[in-house]
Amino acid sequence: MRLNIKGLTLVELMIAMAISLVVFGLIYQAYAAQQRARTREQLVVDMQQNARSALAFMRRELRMAGFDPRAVDGIDNDSHDGVDDDNESAQTGLRDARQGRVRFTLDLNANGDYEDNNEYIEYRLSDDSDEDGVADNGATTLLRRNRKDGYVESTLAYDIVAVAFAYAFDDDGDGALDTYAGPPVGNVIWAYDSGTDDDLDRHIDTNMDGVIDASDAPGGASLSPDIDLVKIRAVRVWLLARTRSPIPGYVDNETYVVGRHHLTPANNYKHCLLEGMVLCRNMGGSD
């Protein structure tokens, strides 16, 4: 009996190999695309978690600015004259209200001073030589939490492009945040200390519409009269972060309004802008 056994011809073998290469190429392209998408998603998630955790931490601590139980406990702790006066107070509160940094004190252990490590706190960028809140040379830097006027540093967030702070106040003592006289009327005034007199002297909602955006003048406008820092009742925080690595094929041309700054990255990194507001409930009786 003869067996009819036929093999593949060279042409058939080459066709099979070509088909296999095409199939494997498509599989690899799909796998590579999936990996790139996963990498992008992970970069974005890491960026958002990094910024959100830092903002949440800052808001929690800023809410405690001015905490001073000795000043409001109703007890005469120092002069024994039956009066709960300010002489027994640590005189805590906002110490520096710049656009690119904030310093505040609190008396956590009620000992009448703010000299302990965790009672004098500063937030600022590590590489920001002019202290305007924007990382030097357009790079990214670390958001630092400094204690005791900068002697002890810790990192709150990495890959930060810019940070900004603005401050609302109660100058007339009516218990409410001061607003523009208008027109329009009723929108809260957000201001900062430009660094010349330790008072709030510039405001950033220059068209007074209640929204701080690209329609406002970069840099803000003069505030008159100047406002003493003890009248601050709220702090607003902006935080602009970016991914650790660039994303191929992506260009971020969006303009981000970070306090008084209008920033357009025009690079291959993805960015995340977060914003939050804190009522300083221990300053001036605000709640």
Rosetta blueprint (number, residue, H / E / L):
1 M L
2 R L
3 L L
4 N L
5 I L
6 K L
7 G L
8 L L
9 T L
10 L H
11 V H
12 E H
13 L H
14 M H
15 I H
16 A H
17 M H
18 A H
19 I H
20 S H
21 L H
22 V H
23 V H
24 F H
25 G H
26 L H
27 I H
28 Y H
29 Q H
30 A H
31 Y H
32 A H
33 A H
34 Q H
35 Q H
36 R H
37 A H
38 R H
39 T H
40 R H
41 E H
42 Q H
43 L H
44 V H
45 V H
46 D H
47 M H
48 Q H
49 Q H
50 N H
51 A H
52 R H
53 S H
54 A H
55 L H
56 A H
57 F H
58 M H
59 R H
60 R H
61 E H
62 L H
63 R L
64 M L
65 A L
66 G L
67 F L
68 D L
69 P H
70 R H
71 A H
72 V H
73 D L
74 G L
75 I L
76 D L
77 N L
78 D L
79 S L
80 H L
81 D L
82 G L
83 V L
84 D L
85 D L
86 D H
87 N H
88 E H
89 S L
90 A L
91 Q L
92 T L
93 G E
94 L E
95 R E
96 D E
97 A E
98 R E
99 Q L
100 G L
101 R L
102 V E
103 R E
104 F E
105 T E
106 L L
107 D L
108 L L
109 N L
110 A L
111 N L
112 G L
113 D L
114 Y L
115 E L
116 D L
117 N L
118 N L
119 E L
120 Y E
121 I E
122 E E
123 Y E
124 R E
125 L E
126 S L
127 D L
128 D L
129 S L
130 D L
131 E L
132 D L
133 G L
134 V E
135 A L
136 D H
137 N H
138 G H
139 A L
140 T L
141 T E
142 L E
143 L E
144 R E
145 R E
146 N E
147 R E
148 K L
149 D L
150 G L
151 Y L
152 V E
153 E E
154 S E
155 T E
156 L E
157 A E
158 Y E
159 D E
160 I E
161 V E
162 A E
163 V E
164 A E
165 F E
166 A E
167 Y E
168 A E
169 F E
170 D L
171 D L
172 D L
173 G L
174 D L
175 G L
176 A L
177 L L
178 D L
179 T E
180 Y L
181 A L
182 G L
183 P L
184 P L
185 V L
186 G L
187 N L
188 V E
189 I L
190 W L
191 A E
192 Y E
193 D E
194 S L
195 G L
196 T L
197 D L
198 D L
199 D E
200 L E
201 D E
202 R E
203 H E
204 I L
205 D L
206 T L
207 N L
208 M L
209 D L
210 G L
211 V L
212 I L
213 D L
214 A L
215 S L
216 D L
217 A L
218 P L
219 G L
220 G L
221 A E
222 S E
223 L E
224 S E
225 P E
226 D E
227 I E
228 D E
229 L H
230 V H
231 K H
232 I E
233 R E
234 A E
235 V E
236 R E
237 V E
238 W E
239 L E
240 L E
241 A E
242 R E
243 T L
244 R L
245 S L
246 P L
247 I L
248 P L
249 G L
250 Y L
251 V L
252 D E
253 N L
254 E L
255 T L
256 Y E
257 V E
258 V E
259 G L
260 R L
261 H E
262 H E
263 L E
264 T L
265 P L
266 A L
267 N E
268 N L
269 Y L
270 K L
271 H E
272 C E
273 L E
274 L E
275 E E
276 G E
277 M E
278 V E
279 L E
280 C L
281 R L
282 N L
283 M L
284 G L
285 G L
286 S L
287 D L
